[in-house]
Amino acid sequence: MNICTCSKRLVYTISSNSNYSQQIFLPYQCKIWTNYSNIPMLRYVSNTSIRVKNVHLKELLKRSLKITSITLGVSILAFGGYSLMFEDNSGNKEFFPIEKKNVPFIIKMYERICFRIEFYHKMFTIPATNSLLPDPISDYYEKPRYTLVFEMTDLLVHPEWSYSTGWRFKKRPNVDYFLERVGKMFEVVVYTAENGYIASAILDKIDPNGWIQYRLSRQCTEIRNGQLVKNMERINRDLAKVIIIDWNSSWTQLQPRNTLIIPRWNGDDNDNSLIDLADFLKVVFENNHITDVREILKDFSQYDDPIKVFRENQRILEKETTIIEDKIEENEKEITWFSWIPRIY
C-alpha cells in the first residue's frame, strides 16, 4: 500500500498482488507517487462463478461416461446375442445343438442360447478331456502296485511373500528323501491347485531326478458349487489302488475314502513329517498285497494327524519289541547255564 499526503487527505493505492486492484481518489485531483505506474485494472472473479463452472464440467463428464457405457454395453450384448444365436457352427455338433423341425423361431433361439451357455460353462469348469493320465502299463511289465497322488503347495513347498523378493516358494525339509522313497514304491502323481506354469517350474527344481511321473495342475480340476474339486475318476486308474494325500478335504470331497488328510505345513524349518510319512507308506503298502486301499485308509482317516498317531504306534511297538527281545535273551542265558543238568521227566 502506498500512501501520500495531499492537503491533509489520504490517498490509498492497493497493490496488484491482492485479489483485485483499486485506486481511491479524493474529489479533487492530486498526484500519487507510487513505485508502480500504469497498473492495469484486474477483473474480479467470484468463487461462486468458479464453483458453477466446475459443477457444469462434472455434469458434462458424467453424461459422457453414461453415454459411452450404454453404447459399449449395447454393443457387447448385440455381439454376444449374435454369437449365441446366429453363429454358424454346423460342422461342430458339440458346439451347435441338434434343432427340431417345425419349432417356432423364438423357442429355437431360446434352446440355442441355453445350449451355448451350458457349453461355455463346461468349458471353464470341467477339464477338456475325461482321461487326465494315459492308460496304465500292461500287467506283462513290472510296474508299481499303487498310485500315490498328493498336493504340492503346503505339502512339498510353502509360498512366502516379502517386500524385497515378492512371492517365493520355500522347500520343505526332507523333500528329496520323501520323493526317493515313494518314487521306488508307487506311481507318483502330483495333483496341485496351482497353475501349470507355476507348478511346472517348481517341480523342475525340487525333483531333478524325475521321481514324479505325472503332473496335474489347476487346469485339470473342476469347479463345483463354486469350489475347486480334484476328481480322481478322471485320472484313468483303479480307485481301489489310488492313495490320495492332501491337507484340504474340500478338494478331494468326491473321493473321501481314498484320502489321507494330514496337517498343512506352515514353513517350519524343523519339520520332519515327510520322513514319518514315507515310513508310514512303506510299512503299510510296500510288502502287503492289499486289494482295496480304502479299507486301510479308513482306519487312519479318523485322526486329525494320522502320521503322528503312526509315529506313536511305532514307538510303542519298538518298545514292546525291545522288551520281548530282552526276555528271549534272558531265557537263552538260563538255558545255557543249566544245559549240563540232565532233564528229569
Phi and psi in degrees as GROMACS dihedral restraints (atoms count N, CA, C in turn):
[ dihedral_restraints ]
;  ai    aj    ak    al  type     phi  dphi    fc
    3     4     5     6     1  -110.0    20    10
    4     5     6     7     1   134.8    20    10
    6     7     8     9     1  -125.8    20    10
    7     8     9    10     1   133.9    20    10
    9    10    11    12     1  -133.8    20    10
   10    11    12    13     1   152.6    20    10
   12    13    14    15     1  -104.2    20    10
   13    14    15    16     1   125.6    20    10
   15    16    17    18     1  -140.3    20    10
   16    17    18    19     1   107.3    20    10
   18    19    20    21     1    54.0    20    10
   19    20    21    22     1    46.5    20    10
   21    22    23    24     1    58.5    20    10
   22    23    24    25     1    27.0    20    10
   24    25    26    27     1  -115.6    20    10
   25    26    27    28     1   151.4    20    10
   27    28    29    30     1  -103.7    20    10
   28    29    30    31     1   138.1    20    10
   30    31    32    33     1  -123.3    20    10
   31    32    33    34     1   130.0    20    10
   33    34    35    36     1  -111.9    20    10
   34    35    36    37     1   133.0    20    10
   36    37    38    39     1  -119.7    20    10
   37    38    39    40     1   115.6    20    10
   39    40    41    42     1   -86.7    20    10
   40    41    42    43     1   129.1    20    10
   42    43    44    45     1   -66.0    20    10
   43    44    45    46     1   160.8    20    10
   45    46    47    48     1   -79.9    20    10
   46    47    48    49     1    -8.1    20    10
   48    49    50    51     1   -87.7    20    10
   49    50    51    52     1     6.3    20    10
   51    52    53    54     1   -86.9    20    10
   52    53    54    55     1  -176.2    20    10
   54    55    56    57     1   -61.4    20    10
   55    56    57    58     1   -35.2    20    10
   57    58    59    60     1  -152.9    20    10
   58    59    60    61     1   158.2    20    10
   60    61    62    63     1  -106.2    20    10
   61    62    63    64     1   138.5    20    10
   63    64    65    66     1  -153.7    20    10
   64    65    66    67     1   141.3    20    10
   66    67    68    69     1  -116.4    20    10
   67    68    69    70     1   132.9    20    10
   69    70    71    72     1  -108.5    20    10
   70    71    72    73     1   119.3    20    10
   72    73    74    75     1  -110.3    20    10
   73    74    75    76     1   150.6    20    10
   75    76    77    78     1   -81.5    20    10
   76    77    78    79     1   168.5    20    10
   78    79    80    81     1   -55.9    20    10
   79    80    81    82     1   -35.7    20    10
   81    82    83    84     1  -103.3    20    10
   82    83    84    85     1   161.9    20    10
   84    85    86    87     1   -79.3    20    10
   85    86    87    88     1   142.2    20    10
   87    88    89    90     1  -150.2    20    10
   88    89    90    91     1   155.6    20    10
   90    91    92    93     1   -92.8    20    10
   91    92    93    94     1   130.3    20    10
   93    94    95    96     1  -106.3    20    10
   94    95    96    97     1   124.6    20    10
   96    97    98    99     1   -96.3    20    10
   97    98    99   100     1   116.2    20    10
   99   100   101   102     1  -131.6    20    10
  100   101   102   103     1   164.2    20    10
  102   103   104   105     1   -78.2    20    10
  103   104   105   106     1   -16.2    20    10
  105   106   107   108     1  -116.9    20    10
  106   107   108   109     1   138.7    20    10
  108   109   110   111     1  -119.5    20    10
  109   110   111   112     1   148.1    20    10
  111   112   113   114     1    55.0    20    10
  112   113   114   115     1    51.8    20    10
  114   115   116   117     1   -72.7    20    10
  115   116   117   118     1   124.4    20    10
  117   118   119   120     1   -71.7    20    10
  118   119   120   121     1   147.1    20    10
  120   121   122   123     1   -79.2    20    10
  121   122   123   124     1   120.4    20    10
  123   124   125   126     1   -87.2    20    10
  124   125   126   127     1   143.7    20    10
  126   127   128   129     1   -82.4    20    10
  127   128   129   130     1   133.7    20    10
  129   130   131   132     1   -84.2    20    10
  130   131   132   133     1   128.1    20    10
  132   133   134   135     1  -117.6    20    10
  133   134   135   136     1   121.4    20    10
  135   136   137   138     1   -80.0    20    10
  136   137   138   139     1   158.1    20    10
  138   139   140   141     1   -67.9    20    10
  139   140   141   142     1   -27.0    20    10
  141   142   143   144     1   -63.8    20    10
  142   143   144   145     1   -43.7    20    10
  144   145   146   147     1   -65.3    20    10
  145   146   147   148     1   -34.3    20    10
  147   148   149   150     1   -66.2    20    10
  148   149   150   151     1   -42.1    20    10
  150   151   152   153     1   -63.2    20    10
  151   152   153   154     1   -40.4    20    10
  153   154   155   156     1   -61.8    20    10
  154   155   156   157     1   -42.2    20    10
  156   157   158   159     1   -65.2    20    10
  157   158   159   160     1   -41.8    20    10
  159   160   161   162     1   -63.0    20    10
  160   161   162   163     1   -42.1    20    10
  162   163   164   165     1   -62.8    20    10
  163   164   165   166     1   -40.6    20    10
  165   166   167   168     1   -63.7    20    10
  166   167   168   169     1   -41.2    20    10
  168   169   170   171     1   -66.6    20    10
  169   170   171   172     1   -38.9    20    10
  171   172   173   174     1   -64.3    20    10
  172   173   174   175     1   -42.8    20    10
  174   175   176   177     1   -63.1    20    10
  175   176   177   178     1   -40.6    20    10
  177   178   179   180     1   -63.4    20    10
  178   179   180   181     1   -39.6    20    10
  180   181   182   183     1   -67.1    20    10
  181   182   183   184     1   -41.6    20    10
  183   184   185   186     1   -62.1    20    10
  184   185   186   187     1   -42.8    20    10
  186   187   188   189     1   -62.4    20    10
  187   188   189   190     1   -40.8    20    10
  189   190   191   192     1   -64.3    20    10
  190   191   192   193     1   -42.0    20    10
  192   193   194   195     1   -64.9    20    10
  193   194   195   196     1   -40.5    20    10
  195   196   197   198     1   -62.4    20    10
  196   197   198   199     1   -45.3    20    10
  198   199   200   201     1   -63.9    20    10
  199   200   201   202     1   -42.1    20    10
  201   202   203   204     1   -64.5    20    10
  202   203   204   205     1   -42.3    20    10
  204   205   206   207     1   -64.7    20    10
  205   206   207   208     1   -44.1    20    10
  207   208   209   210     1   -63.2    20    10
  208   209   210   211     1   -42.9    20    10
  210   211   212   213     1   -63.0    20    10
  211   212   213   214     1   -43.7    20    10
  213   214   215   216     1   -65.6    20    10
  214   215   216   217     1   -42.0    20    10
  216   217   218   219     1   -64.2    20    10
  217   218   219   220     1   -43.1    20    10
  219   220   221   222     1   -63.7    20    10
  220   221   222   223     1   -38.0    20    10
  222   223   224   225     1   -65.4    20    10
  223   224   225   226     1   -43.4    20    10
  225   226   227   228     1   -65.0    20    10
  226   227   228   229     1   -42.9    20    10
  228   229   230   231     1   -63.9    20    10
  229   230   231   232     1   -40.5    20    10
  231   232   233   234     1   -65.1    20    10
  232   233   234   235     1   -43.0    20    10
  234   235   236   237     1   -67.1    20    10
  235   236   237   238     1   -41.9    20    10
  237   238   239   240     1   -64.8    20    10
  238   239   240   241     1   -42.1    20    10
  240   241   242   243     1   -63.1    20    10
  241   242   243   244     1   -39.9    20    10
  243   244   245   246     1   -64.5    20    10
  244   245   246   247     1   -41.2    20    10
  246   247   248   249     1   -66.2    20    10
  247   248   249   250     1   -36.5    20    10
  249   250   251   252     1   -76.2    20    10
  250   251   252   253     1   -31.7    20    10
  252   253   254   255     1  -105.9    20    10
  253   254   255   256     1   -36.0    20    10
  255   256   257   258     1  -118.3    20    10
  256   257   258   259     1     2.6    20    10
  258   259   260   261     1   -69.9    20    10
  259   260   261   262     1   136.3    20    10
  261   262   263   264     1   -89.3    20    10
  262   263   264   265     1   109.9    20    10
  264   265   266   267     1  -134.0    20    10
  265   266   267   268     1    45.5    20    10
  267   268   269   270     1   -63.8    20    10
  268   269   270   271     1   -23.8    20    10
  270   271   272   273     1   -82.2    20    10
  271   272   273   274     1   -13.7    20    10
  273   274   275   276     1  -111.0    20    10
  274   275   276   277     1   103.7    20    10
  276   277   278   279     1   -72.9    20    10
  277   278   279   280     1   -28.3    20    10
  279   280   281   282     1   -72.1    20    10
  280   281   282   283     1   -29.0    20    10
  282   283   284   285     1   -92.7    20    10
  283   284   285   286     1   -24.7    20    10
  285   286   287   288     1  -116.9    20    10
  286   287   288   289     1   124.2    20    10
  288   289   290   291     1   -71.5    20    10
  289   290   291   292     1   157.7    20    10
  291   292   293   294     1   -82.0    20    10
  292   293   294   295     1   112.9    20    10
  294   295   296   297     1   -89.7    20    10
  295   296   297   298     1   142.8    20    10
  297   298   299   300     1   -86.0    20    10
  298   299   300   301     1   152.7    20    10
  300   301   302   303     1   -84.7    20    10
  301   302   303   304     1   160.8    20    10
  303   304   305   306     1    56.1    20    10
  304   305   306   307     1    40.3    20    10
  306   307   308   309     1  -113.0    20    10
  307   308   309   310     1   135.9    20    10
  309   310   311   312     1   -56.6    20    10
  310   311   312   313     1   151.6    20    10
  312   313   314   315     1   -61.8    20    10
  313   314   315   316     1   -39.1    20    10
  315   316   317   318     1   -64.0    20    10
  316   317   318   319     1   -44.5    20    10
  318   319   320   321     1   -65.8    20    10
  319   320   321   322     1   -37.2    20    10
  321   322   323   324     1   -63.6    20    10
  322   323   324   325     1   -43.2    20    10
  324   325   326   327     1   -66.8    20    10
  325   326   327   328     1   -37.1    20    10
  327   328   329   330     1   -64.1    20    10
  328   329   330   331     1   -45.6    20    10
  330   331   332   333     1   -63.4    20    10
  331   332   333   334     1   -38.7    20    10
  333   334   335   336     1   -66.1    20    10
  334   335   336   337     1   -40.7    20    10
  336   337   338   339     1   -64.4    20    10
  337   338   339   340     1   -45.1    20    10
  339   340   341   342     1   -61.4    20    10
  340   341   342   343     1   -39.6    20    10
  342   343   344   345     1   -66.0    20    10
  343   344   345   346     1   -43.1    20    10
  345   346   347   348     1   -66.6    20    10
  346   347   348   349     1   -41.2    20    10
  348   349   350   351     1   -61.9    20    10
  349   350   351   352     1   -43.5    20    10
  351   352   353   354     1   -63.8    20    10
  352   353   354   355     1   -37.9    20    10
  354   355   356   357     1   -63.6    20    10
  355   356   357   358     1   -46.9    20    10
  357   358   359   360     1   -67.2    20    10
  358   359   360   361     1   -34.7    20    10
  360   361   362   363     1   -63.2    20    10
  361   362   363   364     1   -43.7    20    10
  363   364   365   366     1   -65.6    20    10
  364   365   366   367     1   -34.8    20    10
  366   367   368   369     1   -61.5    20    10
  367   368   369   370     1   -34.5    20    10
  369   370   371   372     1   -95.2    20    10
  370   371   372   373     1   -14.0    20    10
  372   373   374   375     1  -114.8    20    10
  373   374   375   376     1   -12.4    20    10
  375   376   377   378     1  -127.0    20    10
  376   377   378   379     1   138.7    20    10
  378   379   380   381     1   -56.9    20    10
  379   380   381   382     1   155.9    20    10
  381   382   383   384     1   -70.9    20    10
  382   383   384   385     1   -23.0    20    10
  384   385   386   387     1  -126.3    20    10
  385   386   387   388     1   152.4    20    10
  387   388   389   390     1   -81.6    20    10
  388   389   390   391     1   -22.9    20    10
  390   391   392   393     1  -112.3    20    10
  391   392   393   394     1   105.6    20    10
  393   394   395   396     1   -78.5    20    10
  394   395   396   397     1   -22.7    20    10
  396   397   398   399     1  -120.9    20    10
  397   398   399   400     1   154.2    20    10
  399   400   401   402     1   -67.8    20    10
  400   401   402   403     1   169.6    20    10
  402   403   404   405     1   -62.1    20    10
  403   404   405   406     1   144.2    20    10
  405   406   407   408     1   -65.4    20    10
  406   407   408   409     1   158.9    20    10
  408   409   410   411     1   -66.9    20    10
  409   410   411   412     1   147.7    20    10
  411   412   413   414     1   -63.8    20    10
  412   413   414   415     1   152.6    20    10
  414   415   416   417     1   -65.5    20    10
  415   416   417   418     1   -14.0    20    10
  417   418   419   420     1   -64.3    20    10
  418   419   420   421     1   -30.8    20    10
  420   421   422   423     1   -95.5    20    10
  421   422   423   424     1   157.0    20    10
  423   424   425   426     1   -76.1    20    10
  424   425   426   427     1   129.4    20    10
  426   427   428   429     1  -148.8    20    10
  427   428   429   430     1   160.8    20    10
  429   430   431   432     1   -62.2    20    10
  430   431   432   433     1   146.6    20    10
  432   433   434   435     1   -77.8    20    10
  433   434   435   436     1   -30.5    20    10
  435   436   437   438     1  -127.5    20    10
  436   437   438   439     1   159.7    20    10
  438   439   440   441     1  -110.8    20    10
  439   440   441   442     1   125.2    20    10
  441   442   443   444     1  -107.1    20    10
  442   443   444   445     1   120.1    20    10
  444   445   446   447     1  -117.9    20    10
  445   446   447   448     1   126.7    20    10
  447   448   449   450     1  -145.5    20    10
  448   449   450   451     1   161.5    20    10
  450   451   452   453     1   -78.8    20    10
  451   452   453   454     1   157.1    20    10
  453   454   455   456     1   -97.9    20    10
  454   455   456   457     1   -51.6    20    10
  456   457   458   459     1   -71.0    20    10
  457   458   459   460     1   130.8    20    10
  459   460   461   462     1    64.2    20    10
  460   461   462   463     1    16.9    20    10
  462   463   464   465     1  -127.6    20    10
  463   464   465   466     1   -43.2    20    10
  465   466   467   468     1  -105.6    20    10
  466   467   468   469     1   -34.5    20    10
  468   469   470   471     1  -135.8    20    10
  469   470   471   472     1   163.2    20    10
  471   472   473   474     1  -133.1    20    10
  472   473   474   475     1   125.7    20    10
  474   475   476   477     1   -76.3    20    10
  475   476   477   478     1   135.7    20    10
  477   478   479   480     1  -134.6    20    10
  478   479   480   481     1   147.8    20    10
  480   481   482   483     1  -130.1    20    10
  481   482   483   484     1   140.7    20    10
  483   484   485   486     1  -144.9    20    10
  484   485   486   487     1   163.0    20    10
  486   487   488   489     1   -66.7    20    10
  487   488   489   490     1   -32.4    20    10
  489   490   491   492     1   -80.5    20    10
  490   491   492   493     1   -36.1    20    10
  492   493   494   495     1  -113.1    20    10
  493   494   495   496     1   -17.4    20    10
  495   496   497   498     1    77.7    20    10
  496   497   498   499     1  -148.4    20    10
  498   499   500   501     1   -79.6    20    10
  499   500   501   502     1   132.8    20    10
  501   502   503   504     1  -138.3    20    10
  502   503   504   505     1   157.2    20    10
  504   505   506   507     1  -113.6    20    10
  505   506   507   508     1   122.2    20    10
  507   508   509   510     1   -91.9    20    10
  508   509   510   511     1   129.7    20    10
  510   511   512   513     1   -77.9    20    10
  511   512   513   514     1   134.6    20    10
  513   514   515   516     1   -75.6    20    10
  514   515   516   517     1   145.0    20    10
  516   517   518   519     1   -61.1    20    10
  517   518   519   520     1   141.5    20    10
  519   520   521   522     1    70.4    20    10
  520   521   522   523     1    23.2    20    10
  522   523   524   525     1   -65.6    20    10
  523   524   525   526     1   -42.2    20    10
  525   526   527   528     1   -61.7    20    10
  526   527   528   529     1   -42.6    20    10
  528   529   530   531     1   -62.7    20    10
  529   530   531   532     1   -44.1    20    10
  531   532   533   534     1   -63.7    20    10
  532   533   534   535     1   -48.5    20    10
  534   535   536   537     1   -63.4    20    10
  535   536   537   538     1   -38.5    20    10
  537   538   539   540     1   -66.3    20    10
  538   539   540   541     1   -42.3    20    10
  540   541   542   543     1   -66.4    20    10
  541   542   543   544     1   -48.6    20    10
  543   544   545   546     1   -74.9    20    10
  544   545   546   547     1   -27.8    20    10
  546   547   548   549     1   -65.8    20    10
  547   548   549   550     1   -25.3    20    10
  549   550   551   552     1   -85.0    20    10
  550   551   552   553     1   -14.7    20    10
  552   553   554   555     1  -109.7    20    10
  553   554   555   556     1   -30.4    20    10
  555   556   557   558     1  -126.6    20    10
  556   557   558   559     1   165.3    20    10
  558   559   560   561     1   -85.4    20    10
  559   560   561   562     1   108.2    20    10
  561   562   563   564     1   -91.8    20    10
  562   563   564   565     1   128.9    20    10
  564   565   566   567     1  -131.4    20    10
  565   566   567   568     1   127.7    20    10
  567   568   569   570     1   -97.0    20    10
  568   569   570   571     1   119.9    20    10
  570   571   572   573     1  -120.5    20    10
  571   572   573   574     1    97.2    20    10
  573   574   575   576     1  -112.0    20    10
  574   575   576   577     1   155.6    20    10
  576   577   578   579     1   -85.2    20    10
  577   578   579   580     1    -3.5    20    10
  579   580   581   582     1   -77.4    20    10
  580   581   582   583     1   158.4    20    10
  582   583   584   585     1   -68.0    20    10
  583   584   585   586     1   153.9    20    10
  585   586   587   588     1   -63.0    20    10
  586   587   588   589     1   -39.7    20    10
  588   589   590   591     1   -69.4    20    10
  589   590   591   592     1   -23.4    20    10
  591   592   593   594     1   -83.2    20    10
  592   593   594   595     1   -47.1    20    10
  594   595   596   597     1   -64.9    20    10
  595   596   597   598     1   -38.7    20    10
  597   598   599   600     1   -62.8    20    10
  598   599   600   601     1   -43.8    20    10
  600   601   602   603     1   -66.0    20    10
  601   602   603   604     1   -37.5    20    10
  603   604   605   606     1   -69.2    20    10
  604   605   606   607     1   -44.5    20    10
  606   607   608   609     1   -66.6    20    10
  607   608   609   610     1   -30.1    20    10
  609   610   611   612     1   -63.1    20    10
  610   611   612   613     1   -32.9    20    10
  612   613   614   615     1   -79.2    20    10
  613   614   615   616     1   -44.8    20    10
  615   616   617   618     1   -86.6    20    10
  616   617   618   619     1   -12.1    20    10
  618   619   620   621     1  -130.7    20    10
  619   620   621   622     1    66.8    20    10
  621   622   623   624     1   -70.1    20    10
  622   623   624   625     1   -21.3    20    10
  624   625   626   627     1   -88.0    20    10
  625   626   627   628     1    -6.1    20    10
  627   628   629   630     1    74.9    20    10
  628   629   630   631     1    35.8    20    10
  630   631   632   633     1   -70.4    20    10
  631   632   633   634     1   -27.3    20    10
  633   634   635   636     1   -83.0    20    10
  634   635   636   637     1   117.7    20    10
  636   637   638   639     1   -84.8    20    10
  637   638   639   640     1   -35.9    20    10
  639   640   641   642     1  -134.3    20    10
  640   641   642   643     1   148.5    20    10
  642   643   644   645     1  -128.1    20    10
  643   644   645   646     1   123.5    20    10
  645   646   647   648     1  -121.5    20    10
  646   647   648   649     1   131.7    20    10
  648   649   650   651     1  -115.1    20    10
  649   650   651   652     1  -166.2    20    10
  651   652   653   654     1   -61.2    20    10
  652   653   654   655     1   -29.9    20    10
  654   655   656   657     1   -65.9    20    10
  655   656   657   658     1   -15.2    20    10
  657   658   659   660     1   -98.2    20    10
  658   659   660   661     1     5.2    20    10
  660   661   662   663     1   -94.7    20    10
  661   662   663   664     1   172.3    20    10
  663   664   665   666     1  -117.8    20    10
  664   665   666   667     1   158.9    20    10
  666   667   668   669     1  -114.5    20    10
  667   668   669   670     1   114.4    20    10
  669   670   671   672     1  -127.9    20    10
  670   671   672   673     1   121.9    20    10
  672   673   674   675     1    56.0    20    10
  673   674   675   676     1    36.7    20    10
  675   676   677   678     1    78.4    20    10
  676   677   678   679     1     5.6    20    10
  678   679   680   681     1  -114.5    20    10
  679   680   681   682     1   145.3    20    10
  681   682   683   684     1   -77.2    20    10
  682   683   684   685     1   132.4    20    10
  684   685   686   687     1  -133.9    20    10
  685   686   687   688     1   135.6    20    10
  687   688   689   690     1   -98.8    20    10
  688   689   690   691     1   107.8    20    10
  690   691   692   693     1   -91.4    20    10
  691   692   693   694     1   105.7    20    10
  693   694   695   696     1   -75.1    20    10
  694   695   696   697     1    -9.8    20    10
  696   697   698   699     1   -69.2    20    10
  697   698   699   700     1   -14.9    20    10
  699   700   701   702     1   -92.7    20    10
  700   701   702   703     1    -3.1    20    10
  702   703   704   705     1   -84.9    20    10
  703   704   705   706     1     1.3    20    10
  705   706   707   708     1    63.8    20    10
  706   707   708   709     1    41.1    20    10
  708   709   710   711     1  -135.8    20    10
  709   710   711   712     1   155.6    20    10
  711   712   713   714     1   -70.3    20    10
  712   713   714   715     1   120.0    20    10
  714   715   716   717     1   -66.5    20    10
  715   716   717   718     1   -17.6    20    10
  717   718   719   720     1   -70.6    20    10
  718   719   720   721     1   -13.8    20    10
  720   721   722   723     1  -116.6    20    10
  721   722   723   724     1    14.7    20    10
  723   724   725   726     1  -108.8    20    10
  724   725   726   727     1   127.0    20    10
  726   727   728   729     1  -113.4    20    10
  727   728   729   730     1   124.7    20    10
  729   730   731   732     1  -111.1    20    10
  730   731   732   733     1   128.6    20    10
  732   733   734   735     1  -119.2    20    10
  733   734   735   736     1   121.4    20    10
  735   736   737   738     1  -153.7    20    10
  736   737   738   739     1   169.6    20    10
  738   739   740   741     1  -113.7    20    10
  739   740   741   742     1    -7.8    20    10
  741   742   743   744     1  -115.4    20    10
  742   743   744   745     1   109.7    20    10
  744   745   746   747     1   -70.4    20    10
  745   746   747   748     1   -24.7    20    10
  747   748   749   750     1   -69.2    20    10
  748   749   750   751     1   -27.8    20    10
  750   751   752   753     1   -70.4    20    10
  751   752   753   754     1   -27.8    20    10
  753   754   755   756     1  -114.8    20    10
  754   755   756   757     1    31.7    20    10
  756   757   758   759     1   -67.4    20    10
  757   758   759   760     1   -20.4    20    10
  759   760   761   762     1   -78.5    20    10
  760   761   762   763     1   -24.7    20    10
  762   763   764   765     1  -130.4    20    10
  763   764   765   766     1    66.6    20    10
  765   766   767   768     1   -68.9    20    10
  766   767   768   769     1   -27.6    20    10
  768   769   770   771     1   -73.3    20    10
  769   770   771   772     1   -22.9    20    10
  771   772   773   774     1   -88.2    20    10
  772   773   774   775     1    -4.4    20    10
  774   775   776   777     1  -102.5    20    10
  775   776   777   778     1   136.2    20    10
  777   778   779   780     1  -112.4    20    10
  778   779   780   781     1   107.0    20    10
  780   781   782   783     1   -85.6    20    10
  781   782   783   784     1   124.1    20    10
  783   784   785   786     1  -120.7    20    10
  784   785   786   787     1   161.4    20    10
  786   787   788   789     1   -62.6    20    10
  787   788   789   790     1   150.2    20    10
  789   790   791   792     1   -79.0    20    10
  790   791   792   793     1   134.2    20    10
  792   793   794   795     1   -79.7    20    10
  793   794   795   796     1   129.9    20    10
  795   796   797   798     1  -104.4    20    10
  796   797   798   799     1    12.8    20    10
  798   799   800   801     1    98.6    20    10
  799   800   801   802     1    12.6    20    10
  801   802   803   804     1   -68.6    20    10
  802   803   804   805     1   126.7    20    10
  804   805   806   807     1   -74.6    20    10
  805   806   807   808     1   -17.7    20    10
  807   808   809   810     1   -96.0    20    10
  808   809   810   811     1    15.4    20    10
  810   811   812   813     1   -78.5    20    10
  811   812   813   814     1   135.4    20    10
  813   814   815   816     1  -127.6    20    10
  814   815   816   817     1    24.3    20    10
  816   817   818   819     1   -68.4    20    10
  817   818   819   820     1   -28.7    20    10
  819   820   821   822     1   -66.5    20    10
  820   821   822   823     1   -32.1    20    10
  822   823   824   825     1   -64.8    20    10
  823   824   825   826     1   -45.7    20    10
  825   826   827   828     1   -65.4    20    10
  826   827   828   829     1   -37.3    20    10
  828   829   830   831     1   -65.5    20    10
  829   830   831   832     1   -42.6    20    10
  831   832   833   834     1   -63.9    20    10
  832   833   834   835     1   -40.9    20    10
  834   835   836   837     1   -65.8    20    10
  835   836   837   838     1   -39.0    20    10
  837   838   839   840     1   -59.9    20    10
  838   839   840   841     1   -48.7    20    10
  840   841   842   843     1   -64.4    20    10
  841   842   843   844     1   -36.1    20    10
  843   844   845   846     1   -67.5    20    10
  844   845   846   847     1   -45.7    20    10
  846   847   848   849     1   -67.3    20    10
  847   848   849   850     1   -41.1    20    10
  849   850   851   852     1   -81.8    20    10
  850   851   852   853     1   -38.3    20    10
  852   853   854   855     1  -115.6    20    10
  853   854   855   856     1   -11.0    20    10
  855   856   857   858     1   -71.1    20    10
  856   857   858   859     1   -55.2    20    10
  858   859   860   861     1  -103.3    20    10
  859   860   861   862     1     3.5    20    10
  861   862   863   864     1  -100.5    20    10
  862   863   864   865     1   128.6    20    10
  864   865   866   867     1   -89.0    20    10
  865   866   867   868     1    91.9    20    10
  867   868   869   870     1   -99.5    20    10
  868   869   870   871     1   127.8    20    10
  870   871   872   873     1   -78.1    20    10
  871   872   873   874     1   -31.9    20    10
  873   874   875   876     1  -141.8    20    10
  874   875   876   877     1   113.2    20    10
  876   877   878   879     1   -69.6    20    10
  877   878   879   880     1   -17.8    20    10
  879   880   881   882     1   -66.9    20    10
  880   881   882   883     1   -27.7    20    10
  882   883   884   885     1   -70.1    20    10
  883   884   885   886     1   -33.6    20    10
  885   886   887   888     1   -76.5    20    10
  886   887   888   889     1   -43.8    20    10
  888   889   890   891     1   -66.4    20    10
  889   890   891   892     1   -24.8    20    10
  891   892   893   894     1   -62.7    20    10
  892   893   894   895     1   -33.9    20    10
  894   895   896   897     1   -71.2    20    10
  895   896   897   898     1   -29.2    20    10
  897   898   899   900     1   -95.6    20    10
  898   899   900   901     1   -21.3    20    10
  900   901   902   903     1   -71.3    20    10
  901   902   903   904     1   -11.4    20    10
  903   904   905   906     1   -76.4    20    10
  904   905   906   907     1   -11.3    20    10
  906   907   908   909     1   -98.8    20    10
  907   908   909   910     1   149.0    20    10
  909   910   911   912     1   -70.1    20    10
  910   911   912   913     1   -35.3    20    10
  912   913   914   915     1  -129.5    20    10
  913   914   915   916     1    83.5    20    10
  915   916   917   918     1   -64.1    20    10
  916   917   918   919     1   -29.1    20    10
  918   919   920   921     1   -69.2    20    10
  919   920   921   922     1   -37.0    20    10
  921   922   923   924     1   -66.4    20    10
  922   923   924   925     1   -39.3    20    10
  924   925   926   927     1   -64.8    20    10
  925   926   927   928     1   -42.1    20    10
  927   928   929   930     1   -62.5    20    10
  928   929   930   931     1   -42.0    20    10
  930   931   932   933     1   -61.9    20    10
  931   932   933   934     1   -41.2    20    10
  933   934   935   936     1   -67.5    20    10
  934   935   936   937     1   -40.5    20    10
  936   937   938   939     1   -64.3    20    10
  937   938   939   940     1   -37.7    20    10
  939   940   941   942     1   -66.3    20    10
  940   941   942   943     1   -37.8    20    10
  942   943   944   945     1   -64.5    20    10
  943   944   945   946     1   -43.2    20    10
  945   946   947   948     1   -65.1    20    10
  946   947   948   949     1   -40.9    20    10
  948   949   950   951     1   -63.7    20    10
  949   950   951   952     1   -42.0    20    10
  951   952   953   954     1   -63.7    20    10
  952   953   954   955     1   -38.6    20    10
  954   955   956   957     1   -64.9    20    10
  955   956   957   958     1   -44.3    20    10
  957   958   959   960     1   -65.9    20    10
  958   959   960   961     1   -38.8    20    10
  960   961   962   963     1   -63.6    20    10
  961   962   963   964     1   -40.5    20    10
  963   964   965   966     1   -63.3    20    10
  964   965   966   967     1   -40.7    20    10
  966   967   968   969     1   -64.0    20    10
  967   968   969   970     1   -43.2    20    10
  969   970   971   972     1   -64.1    20    10
  970   971   972   973     1   -43.0    20    10
  972   973   974   975     1   -63.5    20    10
  973   974   975   976     1   -39.2    20    10
  975   976   977   978     1   -63.4    20    10
  976   977   978   979     1   -40.1    20    10
  978   979   980   981     1   -64.9    20    10
  979   980   981   982     1   -40.1    20    10
  981   982   983   984     1   -63.4    20    10
  982   983   984   985     1   -41.6    20    10
  984   985   986   987     1   -63.8    20    10
  985   986   987   988     1   -41.1    20    10
  987   988   989   990     1   -63.2    20    10
  988   989   990   991     1   -41.1    20    10
  990   991   992   993     1   -64.6    20    10
  991   992   993   994     1   -39.2    20    10
  993   994   995   996     1   -65.2    20    10
  994   995   996   997     1   -37.8    20    10
  996   997   998   999     1   -65.7    20    10
  997   998   999  1000     1   -41.2    20    10
  999  1000  1001  1002     1   -63.1    20    10
 1000  1001  1002  1003     1   -41.0    20    10
 1002  1003  1004  1005     1   -65.1    20    10
 1003  1004  1005  1006     1   -36.8    20    10
 1005  1006  1007  1008     1   -67.4    20    10
 1006  1007  1008  1009     1   -42.4    20    10
 1008  1009  1010  1011     1   -68.7    20    10
 1009  1010  1011  1012     1   -36.4    20    10
 1011  1012  1013  1014     1  -107.6    20    10
 1012  1013  1014  1015     1    18.1    20    10
 1014  1015  1016  1017     1   -70.6    20    10
 1015  1016  1017  1018     1   -21.2    20    10
 1017  1018  1019  1020     1   -79.5    20    10
 1018  1019  1020  1021     1   -15.7    20    10
 1020  1021  1022  1023     1   -80.4    20    10
 1021  1022  1023  1024     1   126.3    20    10
 1023  1024  1025  1026     1   -67.4    20    10
 1024  1025  1026  1027     1   142.6    20    10
 1026  1027  1028  1029     1   -83.0    20    10
 1027  1028  1029  1030     1   137.2    20    10
 1029  1030  1031  1032     1  -106.6    20    10
 1030  1031  1032  1033     1   122.8    20    10
